[in-house]
């Protein structure tokens, strides 16, 4: 008596737990008639058969790789095993390699229970697999066609409803209360308020976003959503008959222009803050963000302000700092460091060493080779399946795809292997560090500086290349936590007067 396991599956359309019970009953009856002993079951519930990404199915395949007490995988019908002909062929080949046989309780298969070939079963099995794949593709096509028809008619096709709207009789209509909040968010952001300031106001009013507190991401998602001006895109096609317009087109375009100009750490529309995200308050440790304001004379001033103080908190007494002054000081200090030959040489040596180690590790090369090996193995399995008589119209297409992918990987591997002859040199790095500060101030800050801590009477600059102190460094080189050149500055860094409006 041979041992067998049962694999059962049902998908979500028109099937339920009763389908599993029916499959198990038929399989057990088949086993009893044919002298099979059922030693286990693998069941996937509400899982599609269009691919093999199924937990129990993968566990069954994995178990077949090891020594098991079973020899046969018994399914109700072949479409329970899968509906993708290529994956079915590969997975059957894997079972065969492990000495296992796939048997259907209701259909003829290419092998009999005793392991012998079933000649008419070879043809019938491929026909049934083709039918299952056709059914799956046709069903998917019908669903997409129905959804497209619904989109063309402007009907709601399911899923979550965009904030500001509701669904009545399959039509999307404006939810007056939420739509008023959407208009408020757009108008306030256009007037100059930040997302955080808008959220504070909304919370004070007791308003929420789909039952939860508003978050910055929700605000920005609302501000970028084209549905509020009456259209959306799906698969590259524009649909403009589903969502009633809440925001005027002019206001929406204005907001998009503001969003493009606004960047993290800077709410100024006309200037770039070089130290955004890197400048911290020496008093409270919070970030200092870029700000702009207009003085009584009408002049626009730019400065950095502690985020704690910006919240109108009295817990931080840090004064604001003029943008140009603080940035010039940081850049000049960085240039002075890069004019020190010992430091530049040490950076260059470290970069060359890291670059050489990465090449020696051959991390990317190994990944490419592993990927090529997997695709070569898949191609070999596919060829073995063809030799067994398992062939469909999609088999040749998949073989061509695998061959093309392997050729591309061969080219990438050759390119990666040739990189050893083009290692970056020490002289190139020194030249780069010498020229960079004058030509690309933003790049030098992003590359060299980890963070900058601003006090009322001094500034600490933390550089990325400071990992361990060196005894032969200049006296003012960091000796503990990588704080480079502690620099004093004059009171001219401080803002002379607060702005009239921001």
Helices and strands as residue ranges (DSSP letters): E 2-10, H 17-33, E 36-45, H 55-64, E 72-75, H 78-81, H 85-97, E 101-104, H 119-152, E 165-168, E 171-174, H 176-190, H 195-204, H 216-224, G 226-229, E 232-234, E 237-239, H 249-261, E 279-281, E 288-294, E 300-306, H 307-310, E 321-322, H 323-338, H 341-361, H 363-387, H 393-418, G 419-422, H 426-439, H 441-448, E 449-454, E 458-463, E 483-488, G 491-493
